[in-house]
Amino acid sequence: MNKAVVVGGGLAGVEAAMQLARAGHAVTLFEMKPQKYSPAHKNDCLAELVCSNSLKAERVESAAGLLKTEMLRFDSLTVQCAQQVKVPAGGALAVDRDAFAALVTKKVEAEPNITLVRQEVCDIPDASVVIIAAGPLVSEPLAEKITALCGGMLSFFDAAAPVVTAESLSMDHAFTQSRYDRGNEDDYINCPLNKEEYERFQEALVSAELAQTHSFDQRKGVYEGCMPIEVMAKRGADTIRFGPMKPVGLIDPKTGRRPWAVLQLRKENRAGTLYNLVGFQTNLKFAEQQRVFSMIPALQNAEYARYGVMHRNTFLNSLKLLEPSFALRSQKNLFFAGQITGVEGYMESAASGILAGMNAARLLAGRPALVLPPETMMGALARYVSTDDKKNFQPMGAAFGLLPPLEDKIRDKNERYARLAARSLQIFESYPNEI
């Protein structure tokens, strides 16, 4: 019998495997690519990013930045690799996706305690400890086994934004600027629309034809955190203008004024040859994406390196099933990690993999589980997916609202966030022998 097995080579899986390996345990990491691909994955590297190249904010005073800072206390593989292949993105940690996946794969393959097996896993392995990090698109045979063991899983829909070539953009109708001038000036390309242009675009968007949902994607609902732009637009004429097309913090140099609405484009690779349409996740037909998005003046001649796509994500009813250690309550040697647990986001998934891997290693060593306090972002996320105090369980990413409030009320949001971050990092100082 294997001692330690991790199923899934995404961000959660590689972090889990690395924690076990660094603790001195031989671990077998199963990844089904390239033998088999999920509907969303395209290359054979580990830790492939699908929905976006952005790993969100870097500032420690932000929820996403605090999470990554905490993860580095555990020597996070994915955060370290991301920092090595980052591309300019204002205050966000964005990466060259191919370079990121290749670097993570290289690091995992070089770890002597990890045996990487390229094979689909169709049943829950027999091992001293098992971590299922198969992702939200877990293959059907394994999903059936998990469902039988856990009594069902939940589903939501995730959508990816299109990617366009830089050379095809009409820069006469665009300008470079980071929102509020954070980061470098050329981190984002801004595509402004006046009131008339926006209204025509919004009307075309809500009436555009959707792509047919695949059989593996029988729709049960759309996840709020990755809402398709056309679904959002149907909620009201100004919904997207106060959402992904909000113009705040930007001044069009041609007019000297804030635009009526703005589409931001973010670099998809370090070379700056590809740009992602920020917040434009979509399930429109490919021809409709080209037709409707070309109504944005800067995209009138855009060439698409990748059209937006939509796929099903599956997650556990973790509130009733998991411990804060990410172990299954009914089977303590079986752990889950990643978006299948109900955490949302690349770094959140990786963080859950760190905790699952560390606690699996502690179980093998006969030590109690490490459960971080809820004042830490990692601890708060673990508590969110394992505490049955919510009426409607939906996936959650890092947010300061998950943390217990400070003893004294602070009105200024930036100061409050800075204090919350400082409190979390101070707590980590009390864990020198645990981390």
N, C-alpha and C positions, 0 to 999 in steps of 0.2 A: 504493500500500500504506500502511495506517495505521502510524504510528510506534509507538504504545503502545495496547494494548487490555486492558481488565479485564472479565471476564465474571462477573457476579453483584454485586448491590447489597446484600449483607448486610454484617455488621460487618467482615469481612475485606476484602471488595471495596472498600468506601468508604475504608478506611484505605490500601489499596494505591494506589487512584486518587489520593488526596490526597498521598501521598508523591511520586508521579510528577509531579503538578501543581506541588507546591512546589519541585521540582527544575527547573522550567521546561519540562517536556515537555507537549505537547498529548496528552491521553489520552481515549479513547472508553470510557465505562462503559456496559455493556449490562445491563439489568435487564428480565426478562420480564414482571413485573407492570406494569400490570394486564391485559396481553394474555393472560397465562396465569398461573395460581396453582399452587403445589405443594400437596399434600394438607394441609400444616400452616399455610400462610400465609393471612391474611384481608384485610389492607389493602394499599394500593398504595404505601406509603412505603418508603423504603430502611431498612436496619438494623432490620427488624421483629423484636422479641423474641417467642419462641413459648413456650418451656418454663417460663420464670420471669421475674420482674421483678428478681431479685437478681443483681447482678454480684459477689457474695461480699464478703469482708472488706475494709475500708479500711486497717486498721492495717498499717504497713510491716513490722512484725514477724511478719505472717502471709504465707503464700505468695502468696495472691491479692492482698494489699495491696502486696507487693513488686513483683509483676508490673505492677500499674497505675502504681506510682511509676516503674518503668523505662520504661513506655510514654510517660509524660509527658515523659521526656527526649527523645523523638522527636516531641513536640508532638501526641500522640494526639488525633485528632478525637473518637473515641467516648468516651474517658474525660472529656474536657472537656465534652462535651454531657451525659454522665451526671451530672456534678457540678452542672450547671445545672438539672436536672429531678429531683433526688433526692427520695425520700420517706423518712420516718423508718423505720429498720430496725435499731436497735441499732448494732452495729459494722459492719454490712454497707452496701454501696453499692447500694441498691435505687432504682429509677426508676419514674416514671409512664411506662408503656410507649408509649402513644400520643404523649405529648409528646416522648419521647426520639426516636422514629422521625421525627416531624415536624421536629424541630430538626436532626437529622443530614441529612435530605433538603434542608432549606433551606440548610444550609451547603454541601452538595455542588453544588446548583443555582446557588449564588452564586459558585462558583469558576470564573474565566474560562478556565482551562486544561482544564476537564473538560466534555466533551460527553456528556450523559446521553441514551441511546437506549433507549426502552421497546420492546424486541423480544427474542423468544426466539432464542438462538444454538443452532443445531443441528449445527455443525461447529466445529472448532478454528480460530479466525480466522488469517488471513495478515497478520502484522504484524512489525515489528522486535522487539518484545517482547510477549508475551501472558501474562496472569495469569488462571488459572482459579480463581475463588473462588465457584463456583456453588453451594456449600453441600452438605451431606450428602444433600439431596433433589434433586440435579442431575437435570434433565429427561432423559427416556429417550434422545432422539436424540443429545444431547451425551454422555451416559453411554456409549453404544455406541461413539462415536468415541474416547473416552478409554480404554475397555476394549481396543479394538483396538490403540491405540498403546502402552498400558502392560501389556497381557497380563493383564487382569483386575482387579477391585476386590473389596473385602470389604464385608460388610453387618452392621449390628447394629440393634437396635431402641431407639428413644428414646420416652419417655413424658412427657406433660405433666400437671400436677396440676390439680384443679378450682379454680374461683374462686367464692366465695359473696358475697352482699350483706351489708354490715355490719348493716343494720337488721333482718335476719332472724335474727341470732344471739341465742341465749338467754343473755344476760349474767349471769343468776342462777347459771349453771353454768360461768362463765368468770371469768378475772381477767387484768389487764394487768400484764406484767412482762417485762423482757428477761433472758435467761439470765445468771446471775451479776451481775445489775444493770448490765450494760454497755449504754450508750445510754440513751435516754429510757424512762420506765416504760411508756408506752403504745405502744411500737414494735411489740409483739407482743400478740396475744390468746391466752391459754393455755386450753385446753379439757381439764380434768383428768378422769381416770377412776380409780375405785377398782378393787380387784382383781377383784371380781365383774363389774363393767361391762366391764373390759378383756377378761376371758376370754370373755364372750358376744360381744363385738365381734370378737375374733380368730377365734373359731369361725365366725362368719358370713362373715368376710372370706375365709377359705380355701375356703369352699364356694360363694361367689357366682359368678354366671354371667358369663363373659367375652364381650366384644364379638367379633364375627366379624372376623378379619383380612382386610383388603382384598387384592385381587389384586396390587396394587403392593407389598404388604408380606408377601411369602412369607417366613415366619419362619425365620431361621437361628440366632437366638440373642438373648439379652437383655443389653444392656450394663450392667455392674455399677454404673456411676456414675449411672444413671437407672433403677434397678430399680423396676418396678411394685410398689406396696405389697402387692398380693395375692400376688405371687411371693415377695417377701421373707417374708411371713407364713407361707408354707408351709415355710419352712426350720426352723421351730421355734416353740414356743408363746411364747417370750420374745424372739424375734429383733427384732421391731419395737419392743419395749419397751426394747431396748438400741440401737436405731437411731433412726429419725425420731420415735418417741414417747418418747424417753428423758426422764425427769423431772429430771435432775441440774441443779443451779443454779437451781431454781425452788421457791418455797414458796407453797402455797395459803393465802391469808389467812383462809379460812373454817375451816381445820383447824389452821393453824400448822405443818403438816408438808409434807414433799415428797410429791406425789401418786404413786400406783402407776404411772401412765403419763400422758402429756400429748401432745395434738395442738397444735402451734403454728400460728397464723394470722398471716400477714405482710401488710402493706398492699400492695395491688396498684396503687393510684393515690394521688396526693398528697392528694386530697380525703378519703381514708380511707373511701370508700363501698364498696370491694371488697376482699376479703381472699383470699389464696392459701393453700391447705392445704399447709403446708411438708412436703416429703418424701413427699407422697401422689400421686405419679405413678401412673397407673392405666390399665388396659385393660378395666375392668369395663363392662358395659352401662350406659347412662345410668340406667335405672330401678334397677339394682342399686346404683349409686353412691349414689343418693338413699336407698334402703332401708337399706343397710349403714352409711353414714356418719351417718345420722340416729340410730343407736344411741349415738353420742357425745352426751351430754346437751346440750352447747352447740349442737349442730347439729340438734337434733330438729325444728326448723322452718326449717331453712336453705333459702334460695332460691339456685339456681345460675345465675350469670351465664355460666359456661362449665364444661362437664363435662370430665373428664380424657379425653385421647385418646392413641393410640399410633401411631407411624409408623416407617417404615424410614429409617435413616441409612446412607449409603454412604461408604466411605473407601478410599484407595489403600493398596497394600502399600508404603508410603512408605520402609520400611527399605531396600528394594532399588532404589527408583526416584529418590529425592530427595537433593539435596545439602543441607547445613545452611543454605544460602542460600535454600532452597525452590525451586531450579531443578531441572528434570528432568535427570538425569545424561546421558541420551542426546540431549537437545535443549536446549542451554544457554539459549536465548532463551524457553523455555516454563517458566513458574513456576506453582506451585499454592499456594493459601492457604486457611485456614479449616479447618472440621471434615473436609473431604474429605482432608486430609493426615494426620489421626489425632490432632490436638490436640483436647481436649474442653473446651467451655465458651465462653461469649461473649467474654470478655476474651482468652482464649487464642487464639481465632480471629482476633480483631482484632490481637493482637500478631504473629501469623504474617503477616497482611496488611501490617503495617508493614514487616517485614523483607523480604517478597517485593517490595513496592513500592519500597523503598529500593534493593534489589539490582538490580531491573530498571532503575531510573534510573542506577545506577552502570554497568551493562552498556552502556547507551546512551551514557554519557560515556567509555567505554573504561577504566573503573576496575575494580580487582578487587573481588570480593564482600566484603561486611562479614559476618564470622562472629563473633558474640559469644562470649566465653569461657563454658564450662559452669558457672562460678561465678555467672553471672547467670541469672535465671529465664528470660528470653527465650532466652538461649543454650542453657540446659539443655533447654527444650522443643524447640528446633530440633534439638538433638543427639538427643533421644529418638526423634523421628520419622524420623531419617535414619541411625541407626546400627544395623546388623544384629547386635545382641548379645542379642536377646530370643527366648525359645522361643515365646511366644504374644503377638503384637502386638495390643494393645488400646488404644483412645484414652486419652489421659492429659491431665489438667489440671495446673495449677500445684501443686507440692508440694515441700517442702524436701528430701524424700528424693531428688529428682532432682539436687540439688547435691552436688558433692564435699564430703566432711566437712572440718571444721576441723582444723587441725594438732593442737590440744590438745582433749582430751575435756571436754565441759561437760555435767554431769548434768542441770542445770535446763533444762527444755525451752524456757521463755520466754527465758532468757538465751542459749541456743544459737541460737534463731531470730533474736533481735536481732543477734547477731554475724554470722550468715550474711547477713542483710539489709544490715548495715553493710559487709561485705566486697564484696557485689555493687555497692552504690552507689559505693564507693570505686573499683572498677574502671571505672565509667562516667566518673569524673573524668579518666581517661587517654584519653578519646575525644572531646575538644572539637572536633577538626577533622573527625571522622567523622560526628558526629550533628548 
